[in-house]
Amino acid sequence: MTQFGPRDLWTELEDAHLTWVESGSPGVERLGVTVDAEGQHVWMDSPENRIAGRTAG
């Protein structure tokens, strides 16, 4: 597969799917997103339990 641009979006999608499966395939009611001055963060069950994120900048 060929990817172009500043980010490898397909690779990011595959990584996100793998993380979801490894976490037991949680339902959407257990997931959340926080966006603040530090960046954006995906979490499960609680904002303190970050499972992914991108820093601002």
C-alpha distance matrix in Angstrom:
0.0 3.8 6.6 10.1 13.5 15.8 14.0 10.7 11.7 9.2 10.2 13.7 13.8 12.9 15.6 18.0 17.8 18.5 21.4 22.7 22.8 24.3 26.9 28.1 26.3 28.9 30.0 29.8 33.4 32.6 30.0 30.7 29.5 31.7 31.3 33.9 34.5 32.4 29.2 27.7 27.8 26.9 29.5 30.8 34.6 35.7 34.6 35.5 32.9 29.7 26.4 24.1 24.7 24.1 27.1 28.6 28.5
3.8 0.0 3.8 6.8 10.4 13.0 12.0 9.3 11.0 9.7 10.9 14.0 14.6 14.6 16.9 19.1 19.5 20.5 22.9 24.4 25.0 26.4 28.7 30.2 28.3 30.7 31.6 30.9 34.5 33.7 30.8 31.1 29.5 31.3 30.5 32.8 33.1 31.2 28.0 26.9 27.5 27.0 30.0 31.7 35.5 36.3 34.8 35.8 33.4 30.0 27.0 24.3 24.3 23.2 25.8 27.0 26.4
6.6 3.8 0.0 3.8 7.0 9.4 8.3 6.1 7.9 7.7 9.1 11.5 12.6 13.4 15.2 17.1 18.2 19.4 21.3 22.8 24.0 25.3 27.2 29.0 27.0 29.0 29.9 28.8 32.3 31.5 28.3 28.2 26.4 28.0 27.0 29.2 29.4 27.6 24.4 23.4 24.3 24.1 27.3 29.3 33.0 33.6 31.8 32.9 30.8 27.3 24.5 21.5 21.2 19.7 22.3 23.3 22.7
10.1 6.8 3.8 0.0 3.8 7.0 7.5 7.1 9.0 10.3 11.7 13.2 14.7 16.2 17.6 19.1 20.7 22.1 23.6 25.1 26.7 28.0 29.5 31.5 29.4 31.0 31.7 30.3 33.6 32.9 29.5 28.9 26.6 27.9 26.4 28.3 28.2 26.7 23.6 23.0 24.4 24.8 28.2 30.6 34.3 34.5 32.4 33.5 31.8 28.2 25.7 22.4 21.4 19.4 21.5 21.9 20.9
13.5 10.4 7.0 3.8 0.0 3.8 5.5 7.2 8.8 11.3 12.5 13.0 14.9 17.0 17.8 18.9 21.0 22.6 23.5 25.0 27.1 28.2 29.4 31.6 29.6 30.7 31.3 29.5 32.6 31.8 28.3 27.3 24.6 25.5 23.6 25.2 24.9 23.6 20.6 20.4 22.2 23.0 26.6 29.3 32.9 32.8 30.3 31.6 30.2 26.5 24.5 20.9 19.4 16.9 18.6 18.7 17.4
15.8 13.0 9.4 7.0 3.8 0.0 3.8 7.0 9.0 12.2 12.4 12.2 14.8 16.9 16.9 18.0 20.7 22.0 22.3 24.2 26.5 27.2 28.1 30.7 28.9 29.8 30.6 28.7 31.6 30.5 26.9 25.6 22.7 23.2 21.2 22.5 21.9 20.4 17.6 17.8 19.7 21.0 24.5 27.5 31.1 30.6 27.9 28.9 27.8 24.0 22.3 18.6 16.7 13.9 15.3 15.4 14.0
14.0 12.0 8.3 7.5 5.5 3.8 0.0 3.8 5.6 8.8 8.8 8.3 11.1 13.2 13.1 14.2 16.8 18.1 18.5 20.4 22.6 23.4 24.4 26.9 25.2 26.2 27.1 25.4 28.4 27.2 23.7 22.8 20.2 21.1 19.6 21.3 21.3 19.4 16.4 16.0 17.3 18.1 21.5 24.3 27.9 27.7 25.3 26.3 24.9 21.1 19.1 15.5 14.1 12.0 14.2 15.0 14.5
10.7 9.3 6.1 7.1 7.2 7.0 3.8 0.0 3.8 5.7 5.5 6.4 8.8 10.2 10.8 12.5 14.5 15.6 16.7 18.6 20.3 21.3 22.7 25.0 23.3 24.8 25.9 24.7 27.9 26.7 23.4 23.1 21.0 22.5 21.6 23.6 24.0 21.9 18.8 17.8 18.5 18.5 21.7 24.0 27.7 28.0 26.1 27.0 25.0 21.4 18.8 15.6 15.1 13.8 16.5 18.0 17.9
11.7 11.0 7.9 9.0 8.8 9.0 5.6 3.8 0.0 3.8 5.4 5.0 6.1 8.6 9.8 10.4 12.3 14.2 15.2 16.4 18.4 19.8 20.9 23.0 20.8 22.1 22.8 21.5 24.8 23.9 20.6 20.4 18.5 20.4 19.7 22.3 23.1 21.3 17.9 16.2 16.8 16.4 19.6 21.8 25.4 25.9 24.2 25.6 23.6 20.1 17.4 14.4 14.1 13.2 16.4 17.7 18.3
9.2 9.7 7.7 10.3 11.3 12.2 8.8 5.7 3.8 0.0 3.8 5.4 5.0 6.2 8.6 9.8 10.6 12.4 14.3 15.3 16.6 18.3 19.9 21.5 19.4 21.3 22.2 21.4 24.9 24.1 21.1 21.6 20.3 22.6 22.5 25.2 26.4 24.3 21.0 19.0 19.0 17.9 20.7 22.3 26.0 27.0 25.7 27.0 24.5 21.3 18.2 15.7 16.3 16.1 19.5 21.1 21.8
10.2 10.9 9.1 11.7 12.5 12.4 8.8 5.5 5.4 3.8 0.0 3.8 5.4 5.1 6.2 8.6 9.9 10.6 12.3 14.2 15.4 16.4 18.3 20.3 18.8 20.8 22.3 21.8 25.1 23.7 20.9 21.4 20.2 22.3 22.3 24.8 25.7 23.2 20.2 18.4 18.0 17.1 19.6 21.2 25.0 25.8 24.6 25.3 22.7 19.5 16.3 13.9 14.8 14.8 18.1 20.3 21.0
13.7 14.0 11.5 13.2 13.0 12.2 8.3 6.4 5.0 5.4 3.8 0.0 3.8 5.5 5.1 6.1 8.6 9.9 10.5 12.3 14.3 15.3 16.4 18.8 17.1 18.5 19.9 19.0 22.1 20.7 17.6 17.8 16.4 18.4 18.5 21.1 22.2 19.8 16.7 14.7 14.2 13.4 16.1 18.0 21.8 22.4 21.0 21.9 19.5 16.2 13.2 10.5 11.2 11.5 15.0 17.3 18.4
13.8 14.6 12.6 14.7 14.9 14.8 11.1 8.8 6.1 5.0 5.4 3.8 0.0 3.8 5.4 5.1 6.2 8.6 9.9 10.5 12.3 14.2 15.3 17.0 14.7 16.4 17.4 16.7 20.1 19.1 16.3 17.0 16.2 18.8 19.4 22.4 24.0 21.9 18.6 16.0 15.3 13.6 16.1 17.3 21.0 22.2 21.3 22.6 20.0 17.0 13.8 11.8 13.0 13.9 17.6 19.7 21.2
12.9 14.6 13.4 16.2 17.0 16.9 13.2 10.2 8.6 6.2 5.1 5.5 3.8 0.0 3.8 5.5 5.1 6.2 8.6 9.9 10.6 12.2 14.2 15.7 14.0 16.4 18.0 18.0 21.5 20.1 17.7 19.1 18.7 21.4 22.3 25.2 26.7 24.3 21.2 18.7 17.5 15.5 17.4 18.2 21.9 23.4 22.8 23.7 20.7 18.0 14.4 13.0 15.0 16.2 19.8 22.3 23.8
15.6 16.9 15.2 17.6 17.8 16.9 13.1 10.8 9.8 8.6 6.2 5.1 5.4 3.8 0.0 3.8 5.5 5.1 6.2 8.6 10.0 10.5 12.2 14.6 13.5 15.5 17.6 17.6 20.7 18.7 16.3 17.5 17.0 19.4 20.4 23.0 24.4 21.7 18.9 16.6 15.0 13.2 14.9 15.9 19.7 20.8 20.1 20.6 17.6 14.8 11.2 9.9 12.2 13.8 17.3 20.2 21.8
18.0 19.1 17.1 19.1 18.9 18.0 14.2 12.5 10.4 9.8 8.6 6.1 5.1 5.5 3.8 0.0 3.8 5.5 5.1 6.2 8.7 9.9 10.6 12.8 11.1 12.5 14.2 13.9 17.0 15.3 12.7 13.9 13.7 16.5 17.8 20.7 22.7 20.2 17.3 14.5 12.6 10.3 12.0 12.9 16.6 17.9 17.4 18.4 15.4 12.7 9.3 8.2 10.7 12.8 16.5 19.2 21.4
17.8 19.5 18.2 20.7 21.0 20.7 16.8 14.5 12.3 10.6 9.9 8.6 6.2 5.1 5.5 3.8 0.0 3.8 5.4 5.0 6.2 8.6 9.8 11.0 8.9 11.3 13.0 13.5 16.8 15.4 13.5 15.5 16.1 19.2 20.9 24.0 26.2 23.8 20.9 17.8 15.8 13.0 14.1 14.1 17.5 19.6 19.6 20.7 17.4 15.4 11.8 11.6 14.3 16.6 20.3 22.9 25.1
18.5 20.5 19.4 22.1 22.6 22.0 18.1 15.6 14.2 12.4 10.6 9.9 8.6 6.2 5.1 5.5 3.8 0.0 3.8 5.4 5.1 6.0 8.5 10.1 9.4 12.1 14.7 15.8 18.7 16.7 15.2 17.4 18.1 20.9 22.7 25.5 27.4 24.7 22.2 19.4 17.0 14.4 14.9 14.7 18.1 20.0 20.3 20.7 17.1 15.3 11.6 11.9 15.1 17.5 21.0 24.1 26.2
21.4 22.9 21.3 23.6 23.5 22.3 18.5 16.7 15.2 14.3 12.3 10.5 9.9 8.6 6.2 5.1 5.4 3.8 0.0 3.8 5.5 5.1 6.1 8.9 8.6 10.3 13.2 14.0 16.5 14.0 12.4 14.5 15.3 17.9 20.0 22.6 24.6 21.9 19.6 16.8 14.0 11.3 11.4 11.2 14.7 16.4 16.6 16.9 13.3 11.6 7.9 8.9 12.5 15.4 18.7 21.9 24.3
22.7 24.4 22.8 25.1 25.0 24.2 20.4 18.6 16.4 15.3 14.2 12.3 10.5 9.9 8.6 6.2 5.0 5.4 3.8 0.0 3.8 5.5 5.1 6.7 5.2 7.0 9.6 10.7 13.4 11.3 10.2 12.9 14.4 17.5 20.0 23.0 25.5 23.1 20.7 17.4 14.6 11.2 11.0 10.0 13.1 15.5 16.3 17.2 13.7 12.5 9.2 10.6 14.0 17.1 20.5 23.4 26.1
22.8 25.0 24.0 26.7 27.1 26.5 22.6 20.3 18.4 16.6 15.4 14.3 12.3 10.6 10.0 8.7 6.2 5.1 5.5 3.8 0.0 3.8 5.3 5.3 4.7 8.1 11.0 13.1 15.7 13.7 13.4 16.4 18.1 21.3 23.8 26.7 29.2 26.7 24.3 21.2 18.3 15.0 14.5 12.9 15.7 18.4 19.6 20.2 16.5 15.7 12.4 13.9 17.4 20.4 23.9 26.9 29.4
24.3 26.4 25.3 28.0 28.2 27.2 23.4 21.3 19.8 18.3 16.4 15.3 14.2 12.2 10.5 9.9 8.6 6.0 5.1 5.5 3.8 0.0 3.8 5.4 7.1 9.6 13.1 15.2 17.2 14.5 14.3 17.2 18.8 21.5 24.1 26.6 28.9 26.0 24.1 21.3 18.1 15.2 14.2 12.6 15.2 17.7 18.9 18.7 14.9 14.4 11.2 13.3 17.0 20.2 23.3 26.6 29.2
26.9 28.7 27.2 29.5 29.4 28.1 24.4 22.7 20.9 19.9 18.3 16.4 15.3 14.2 12.2 10.6 9.8 8.5 6.1 5.1 5.3 3.8 0.0 3.8 5.7 6.7 10.4 12.5 13.9 11.0 11.1 14.2 16.3 19.0 21.9 24.5 27.0 24.4 22.6 19.7 16.3 13.1 11.4 9.2 11.5 14.1 15.8 15.8 12.0 12.1 9.5 12.3 16.0 19.5 22.4 25.6 28.5
28.1 30.2 29.0 31.5 31.6 30.7 26.9 25.0 23.0 21.5 20.3 18.8 17.0 15.7 14.6 12.8 11.0 10.1 8.9 6.7 5.3 5.4 3.8 0.0 3.8 5.6 9.2 12.1 13.5 11.3 12.3 15.9 18.4 21.5 24.5 27.3 30.1 27.7 25.8 22.6 19.3 15.8 14.0 11.3 12.9 16.1 18.2 18.6 15.0 15.5 13.0 15.7 19.3 22.8 25.8 28.9 31.8
26.3 28.3 27.0 29.4 29.6 28.9 25.2 23.3 20.8 19.4 18.8 17.1 14.7 14.0 13.5 11.1 8.9 9.4 8.6 5.2 4.7 7.1 5.7 3.8 0.0 3.8 6.6 9.4 11.6 10.1 10.6 14.2 16.7 20.1 23.0 26.1 29.0 27.0 24.6 21.2 18.2 14.5 13.4 11.0 13.0 16.3 18.1 19.2 15.7 15.6 13.0 15.0 18.4 21.7 24.9 27.7 30.6
28.9 30.7 29.0 31.0 30.7 29.8 26.2 24.8 22.1 21.3 20.8 18.5 16.4 16.4 15.5 12.5 11.3 12.1 10.3 7.0 8.1 9.6 6.7 5.6 3.8 0.0 3.8 6.6 8.0 6.4 7.7 11.4 14.4 17.7 21.0 24.0 27.2 25.4 23.3 19.7 16.7 12.9 11.2 8.3 9.6 13.1 15.3 16.7 13.6 14.0 12.2 14.6 17.7 21.1 24.1 26.7 29.9
30.0 31.6 29.9 31.7 31.3 30.6 27.1 25.9 22.8 22.2 22.3 19.9 17.4 18.0 17.6 14.2 13.0 14.7 13.2 9.6 11.0 13.1 10.4 9.2 6.6 3.8 0.0 3.8 5.4 5.8 7.3 10.8 14.0 17.5 20.6 23.9 27.3 26.1 23.7 20.0 17.4 13.7 12.3 9.7 10.4 13.9 15.9 18.1 15.5 15.8 14.5 16.3 18.9 22.1 25.1 27.3 30.5
29.8 30.9 28.8 30.3 29.5 28.7 25.4 24.7 21.5 21.4 21.8 19.0 16.7 18.0 17.6 13.9 13.5 15.8 14.0 10.7 13.1 15.2 12.5 12.1 9.4 6.6 3.8 0.0 3.8 5.3 5.3 8.0 11.0 14.6 17.6 21.0 24.5 23.6 21.1 17.3 15.1 11.6 10.9 9.2 10.1 12.8 14.3 17.0 15.0 14.8 13.9 15.1 17.1 20.1 22.9 24.7 28.0
33.4 34.5 32.3 33.6 32.6 31.6 28.4 27.9 24.8 24.9 25.1 22.1 20.1 21.5 20.7 17.0 16.8 18.7 16.5 13.4 15.7 17.2 13.9 13.5 11.6 8.0 5.4 3.8 0.0 3.8 5.7 8.0 11.6 14.6 18.0 21.0 24.7 24.0 22.0 18.4 16.0 12.8 11.2 9.0 8.3 11.1 13.2 16.0 14.5 15.1 15.0 16.8 18.7 21.7 24.2 25.9 29.4
32.6 33.7 31.5 32.9 31.8 30.5 27.2 26.7 23.9 24.1 23.7 20.7 19.1 20.1 18.7 15.3 15.4 16.7 14.0 11.3 13.7 14.5 11.0 11.3 10.1 6.4 5.8 5.3 3.8 0.0 3.8 6.9 10.6 13.5 17.1 19.9 23.3 22.1 20.4 17.0 14.0 10.7 8.3 5.4 5.0 8.2 10.6 12.9 10.9 11.9 11.9 14.2 16.4 19.8 22.2 24.3 27.9
30.0 30.8 28.3 29.5 28.3 26.9 23.7 23.4 20.6 21.1 20.9 17.6 16.3 17.7 16.3 12.7 13.5 15.2 12.4 10.2 13.4 14.3 11.1 12.3 10.6 7.7 7.3 5.3 5.7 3.8 0.0 3.8 7.2 10.4 13.8 16.8 20.2 19.0 17.0 13.4 10.6 7.2 5.7 4.5 6.2 8.2 9.2 11.9 10.0 9.8 9.6 11.1 13.0 16.3 18.8 20.8 24.2
30.7 31.1 28.2 28.9 27.3 25.6 22.8 23.1 20.4 21.6 21.4 17.8 17.0 19.1 17.5 13.9 15.5 17.4 14.5 12.9 16.4 17.2 14.2 15.9 14.2 11.4 10.8 8.0 8.0 6.9 3.8 0.0 3.8 6.8 10.2 13.3 16.8 16.0 14.0 10.5 8.3 5.8 5.3 6.3 7.7 7.8 7.4 10.8 10.0 9.3 10.0 10.7 11.5 14.4 16.4 18.0 21.5
29.5 29.5 26.4 26.6 24.6 22.7 20.2 21.0 18.5 20.3 20.2 16.4 16.2 18.7 17.0 13.7 16.1 18.1 15.3 14.4 18.1 18.8 16.3 18.4 16.7 14.4 14.0 11.0 11.6 10.6 7.2 3.8 0.0 3.8 6.6 10.0 13.4 12.8 10.5 7.0 5.5 4.5 6.2 8.8 10.7 9.9 7.9 11.1 10.9 9.1 10.1 9.4 9.1 11.3 13.1 14.4 17.9
31.7 31.3 28.0 27.9 25.5 23.2 21.1 22.5 20.4 22.6 22.3 18.4 18.8 21.4 19.4 16.5 19.2 20.9 17.9 17.5 21.3 21.5 19.0 21.5 20.1 17.7 17.5 14.6 14.6 13.5 10.4 6.8 3.8 0.0 3.8 6.5 10.1 9.8 8.2 5.6 5.2 6.6 7.9 11.0 12.4 10.3 7.2 10.3 11.3 9.5 11.5 10.6 9.2 10.8 11.5 12.3 16.0
31.3 30.5 27.0 26.4 23.6 21.2 19.6 21.6 19.7 22.5 22.3 18.5 19.4 22.3 20.4 17.8 20.9 22.7 20.0 20.0 23.8 24.1 21.9 24.5 23.0 21.0 20.6 17.6 18.0 17.1 13.8 10.2 6.6 3.8 0.0 3.8 7.2 7.7 5.7 4.3 6.4 8.9 11.2 14.6 16.2 14.0 10.7 13.2 14.4 12.1 13.8 12.0 9.5 9.6 9.7 9.4 12.9
33.9 32.8 29.2 28.3 25.2 22.5 21.3 23.6 22.3 25.2 24.8 21.1 22.4 25.2 23.0 20.7 24.0 25.5 22.6 23.0 26.7 26.6 24.5 27.3 26.1 24.0 23.9 21.0 21.0 19.9 16.8 13.3 10.0 6.5 3.8 0.0 3.8 5.4 5.4 6.4 8.6 11.8 13.5 17.0 18.2 15.5 11.8 13.6 15.6 13.5 15.8 14.1 11.2 10.8 9.4 8.5 11.9
34.5 33.1 29.4 28.2 24.9 21.9 21.3 24.0 23.1 26.4 25.7 22.2 24.0 26.7 24.4 22.7 26.2 27.4 24.6 25.5 29.2 28.9 27.0 30.1 29.0 27.2 27.3 24.5 24.7 23.3 20.2 16.8 13.4 10.1 7.2 3.8 0.0 3.8 5.6 8.4 10.9 14.5 16.4 20.0 21.4 18.5 14.7 15.8 17.9 15.6 17.9 15.8 12.5 11.1 8.5 6.8 9.5
32.4 31.2 27.6 26.7 23.6 20.4 19.4 21.9 21.3 24.3 23.2 19.8 21.9 24.3 21.7 20.2 23.8 24.7 21.9 23.1 26.7 26.0 24.4 27.7 27.0 25.4 26.1 23.6 24.0 22.1 19.0 16.0 12.8 9.8 7.7 5.4 3.8 0.0 3.8 7.0 8.9 12.6 14.5 18.2 20.0 17.1 13.3 13.8 15.5 12.9 15.1 12.9 9.6 8.4 5.6 5.4 8.6
29.2 28.0 24.4 23.6 20.6 17.6 16.4 18.8 17.9 21.0 20.2 16.7 18.6 21.2 18.9 17.3 20.9 22.2 19.6 20.7 24.3 24.1 22.6 25.8 24.6 23.3 23.7 21.1 22.0 20.4 17.0 14.0 10.5 8.2 5.7 5.4 5.6 3.8 0.0 3.8 6.7 10.3 13.0 16.8 19.0 16.8 13.1 14.3 15.3 12.2 13.5 10.8 7.3 5.6 4.2 4.2 7.9
27.7 26.9 23.4 23.0 20.4 17.8 16.0 17.8 16.2 19.0 18.4 14.7 16.0 18.7 16.6 14.5 17.8 19.4 16.8 17.4 21.2 21.3 19.7 22.6 21.2 19.7 20.0 17.3 18.4 17.0 13.4 10.5 7.0 5.6 4.3 6.4 8.4 7.0 3.8 0.0 3.8 6.9 10.0 13.7 16.1 14.4 11.1 12.9 13.3 10.1 11.1 8.5 5.5 5.5 6.4 7.5 11.0
27.8 27.5 24.3 24.4 22.2 19.7 17.3 18.5 16.8 19.0 18.0 14.2 15.3 17.5 15.0 12.6 15.8 17.0 14.0 14.6 18.3 18.1 16.3 19.3 18.2 16.7 17.4 15.1 16.0 14.0 10.6 8.3 5.5 5.2 6.4 8.6 10.9 8.9 6.7 3.8 0.0 3.8 6.4 10.2 12.8 11.2 8.2 9.9 9.6 6.4 7.6 5.7 4.1 6.6 8.2 10.4 14.0
26.9 27.0 24.1 24.8 23.0 21.0 18.1 18.5 16.4 17.9 17.1 13.4 13.6 15.5 13.2 10.3 13.0 14.4 11.3 11.2 15.0 15.2 13.1 15.8 14.5 12.9 13.7 11.6 12.8 10.7 7.2 5.8 4.5 6.6 8.9 11.8 14.5 12.6 10.3 6.9 3.8 0.0 3.8 7.2 10.3 9.8 7.9 10.0 8.6 5.8 5.8 5.1 5.9 9.1 11.6 13.9 17.3
29.5 30.0 27.3 28.2 26.6 24.5 21.5 21.7 19.6 20.7 19.6 16.1 16.1 17.4 14.9 12.0 14.1 14.9 11.4 11.0 14.5 14.2 11.4 14.0 13.4 11.2 12.3 10.9 11.2 8.3 5.7 5.3 6.2 7.9 11.2 13.5 16.4 14.5 13.0 10.0 6.4 3.8 0.0 3.8 6.7 6.3 5.5 7.3 5.4 4.2 5.2 6.9 8.7 12.2 14.3 16.8 20.3
30.8 31.7 29.3 30.6 29.3 27.5 24.3 24.0 21.8 22.3 21.2 18.0 17.3 18.2 15.9 12.9 14.1 14.7 11.2 10.0 12.9 12.6 9.2 11.3 11.0 8.3 9.7 9.2 9.0 5.4 4.5 6.3 8.8 11.0 14.6 17.0 20.0 18.2 16.8 13.7 10.2 7.2 3.8 0.0 3.8 5.6 7.1 8.5 5.9 6.6 6.9 9.7 12.2 15.8 18.0 20.6 24.1
34.6 35.5 33.0 34.3 32.9 31.1 27.9 27.7 25.4 26.0 25.0 21.8 21.0 21.9 19.7 16.6 17.5 18.1 14.7 13.1 15.7 15.2 11.5 12.9 13.0 9.6 10.4 10.1 8.3 5.0 6.2 7.7 10.7 12.4 16.2 18.2 21.4 20.0 19.0 16.1 12.8 10.3 6.7 3.8 0.0 3.8 7.1 8.5 6.9 9.2 10.3 13.2 15.4 18.9 20.7 23.0 26.6
35.7 36.3 33.6 34.5 32.8 30.6 27.7 28.0 25.9 27.0 25.8 22.4 22.2 23.4 20.8 17.9 19.6 20.0 16.4 15.5 18.4 17.7 14.1 16.1 16.3 13.1 13.9 12.8 11.1 8.2 8.2 7.8 9.9 10.3 14.0 15.5 18.5 17.1 16.8 14.4 11.2 9.8 6.3 5.6 3.8 0.0 3.8 5.3 5.4 7.9 10.3 12.8 14.2 17.5 18.7 20.8 24.5
34.6 34.8 31.8 32.4 30.3 27.9 25.3 26.1 24.2 25.7 24.6 21.0 21.3 22.8 20.1 17.4 19.6 20.3 16.6 16.3 19.6 18.9 15.8 18.2 18.1 15.3 15.9 14.3 13.2 10.6 9.2 7.4 7.9 7.2 10.7 11.8 14.7 13.3 13.1 11.1 8.2 7.9 5.5 7.1 7.1 3.8 0.0 3.8 5.4 6.3 9.5 11.0 11.5 14.5 15.2 17.2 20.9
35.5 35.8 32.9 33.5 31.6 28.9 26.3 27.0 25.6 27.0 25.3 21.9 22.6 23.7 20.6 18.4 20.7 20.7 16.9 17.2 20.2 18.7 15.8 18.6 19.2 16.7 18.1 17.0 16.0 12.9 11.9 10.8 11.1 10.3 13.2 13.6 15.8 13.8 14.3 12.9 9.9 10.0 7.3 8.5 8.5 5.3 3.8 0.0 3.8 5.8 9.4 11.5 12.2 15.2 15.6 18.0 21.5
32.9 33.4 30.8 31.8 30.2 27.8 24.9 25.0 23.6 24.5 22.7 19.5 20.0 20.7 17.6 15.4 17.4 17.1 13.3 13.7 16.5 14.9 12.0 15.0 15.7 13.6 15.5 15.0 14.5 10.9 10.0 10.0 10.9 11.3 14.4 15.6 17.9 15.5 15.3 13.3 9.6 8.6 5.4 5.9 6.9 5.4 5.4 3.8 0.0 3.8 6.5 9.4 11.3 14.8 16.0 18.9 22.3
29.7 30.0 27.3 28.2 26.5 24.0 21.1 21.4 20.1 21.3 19.5 16.2 17.0 18.0 14.8 12.7 15.4 15.3 11.6 12.5 15.7 14.4 12.1 15.5 15.6 14.0 15.8 14.8 15.1 11.9 9.8 9.3 9.1 9.5 12.1 13.5 15.6 12.9 12.2 10.1 6.4 5.8 4.2 6.6 9.2 7.9 6.3 5.8 3.8 0.0 3.8 5.8 7.5 11.0 12.6 15.6 18.9
26.4 27.0 24.5 25.7 24.5 22.3 19.1 18.8 17.4 18.2 16.3 13.2 13.8 14.4 11.2 9.3 11.8 11.6 7.9 9.2 12.4 11.2 9.5 13.0 13.0 12.2 14.5 13.9 15.0 11.9 9.6 10.0 10.1 11.5 13.8 15.8 17.9 15.1 13.5 11.1 7.6 5.8 5.2 6.9 10.3 10.3 9.5 9.4 6.5 3.8 0.0 3.8 7.1 10.9 13.3 16.6 19.6
24.1 24.3 21.5 22.4 20.9 18.6 15.5 15.6 14.4 15.7 13.9 10.5 11.8 13.0 9.9 8.2 11.6 11.9 8.9 10.6 13.9 13.3 12.3 15.7 15.0 14.6 16.3 15.1 16.8 14.2 11.1 10.7 9.4 10.6 12.0 14.1 15.8 12.9 10.8 8.5 5.7 5.1 6.9 9.7 13.2 12.8 11.0 11.5 9.4 5.8 3.8 0.0 3.8 7.3 10.2 13.4 16.3
24.7 24.3 21.2 21.4 19.4 16.7 14.1 15.1 14.1 16.3 14.8 11.2 13.0 15.0 12.2 10.7 14.3 15.1 12.5 14.0 17.4 17.0 16.0 19.3 18.4 17.7 18.9 17.1 18.7 16.4 13.0 11.5 9.1 9.2 9.5 11.2 12.5 9.6 7.3 5.5 4.1 5.9 8.7 12.2 15.4 14.2 11.5 12.2 11.3 7.5 7.1 3.8 0.0 3.8 6.6 9.7 12.6
24.1 23.2 19.7 19.4 16.9 13.9 12.0 13.8 13.2 16.1 14.8 11.5 13.9 16.2 13.8 12.8 16.6 17.5 15.4 17.1 20.4 20.2 19.5 22.8 21.7 21.1 22.1 20.1 21.7 19.8 16.3 14.4 11.3 10.8 9.6 10.8 11.1 8.4 5.6 5.5 6.6 9.1 12.2 15.8 18.9 17.5 14.5 15.2 14.8 11.0 10.9 7.3 3.8 0.0 3.8 6.6 9.1
27.1 25.8 22.3 21.5 18.6 15.3 14.2 16.5 16.4 19.5 18.1 15.0 17.6 19.8 17.3 16.5 20.3 21.0 18.7 20.5 23.9 23.3 22.4 25.8 24.9 24.1 25.1 22.9 24.2 22.2 18.8 16.4 13.1 11.5 9.7 9.4 8.5 5.6 4.2 6.4 8.2 11.6 14.3 18.0 20.7 18.7 15.2 15.6 16.0 12.6 13.3 10.2 6.6 3.8 0.0 3.8 6.4
28.6 27.0 23.3 21.9 18.7 15.4 15.0 18.0 17.7 21.1 20.3 17.3 19.7 22.3 20.2 19.2 22.9 24.1 21.9 23.4 26.9 26.6 25.6 28.9 27.7 26.7 27.3 24.7 25.9 24.3 20.8 18.0 14.4 12.3 9.4 8.5 6.8 5.4 4.2 7.5 10.4 13.9 16.8 20.6 23.0 20.8 17.2 18.0 18.9 15.6 16.6 13.4 9.7 6.6 3.8 0.0 3.7
28.5 26.4 22.7 20.9 17.4 14.0 14.5 17.9 18.3 21.8 21.0 18.4 21.2 23.8 21.8 21.4 25.1 26.2 24.3 26.1 29.4 29.2 28.5 31.8 30.6 29.9 30.5 28.0 29.4 27.9 24.2 21.5 17.9 16.0 12.9 11.9 9.5 8.6 7.9 11.0 14.0 17.3 20.3 24.1 26.6 24.5 20.9 21.5 22.3 18.9 19.6 16.3 12.6 9.1 6.4 3.7 0.0
